[in-house]
């Protein structure tokens, strides 16, 4: 029976070598190279964390929260 860890490493290697993953990484690098894109992503993540914190505190998200 193959070792589970060996199989997991084999799967990880296959994923890293896939065309889809390479395309994802190339797109990610393009985004990182553009400062305006980086700022938009940063703002998005901050808003996402803010809304998540509201939910964890038991607050109900409003329509405005969903639109922002």
N, C-alpha and C positions, 0 to 999 in steps of 0.2 A: 504494500500500500504506500503511495507516495506521501512524502512528508507535507503536511498542511502548509508550513512556512515556505517550502520550496514552491509549492503551487501558487501561493499568494505572491511571491516575488516574480514568478513567471507571468502571472496575470498583470501585475504592475508594470513589468517591462513591456508587455504587449500593448498595454494602454498608452504608455509613453511613446512607443514607436508608431502608434496609429496616426494616420493622416489627419483625422479629426482633431486629435490632441495637438499635433504640430500646427495646424491652422489656428486653433484656439490660442496657442502660445504666441504665434506671430501677430495675431490681432491684439492680444493683450499688450505686447511690446509697442505696437503702434499707438495704442491708447495712452500708455505711460509716457511716450515721447511728446505728447501734446498737452501742454499745461492746462488749457481750458478744459480738456476732457478729464484730466486728473481732478481739477476743481469740482466739476460736475459730479464725479463719482464720490468725492469726499463729502459734498453737500448731501447727496443721496443717502450715503451711509449714516451721516449725522442725523438726518431726519428719520431714517429707519430706526436708529437706536432710541431716539426721542419717543417715537410712537410705541416702540416695544416697552420702554420704561413706563409709559402711561398705562399700557395694558397690564403690566405686572403689578402696578399700584391699584389695579381694580377699576381704573377709569374707563368709561366708555368712549370709544373713538367717534368723533363727530363726522359729518359729511365733509366739513372743511379739512379735517385731518386726512381723510381719504383722498381729497383732491390735491392736497399740497405735495 
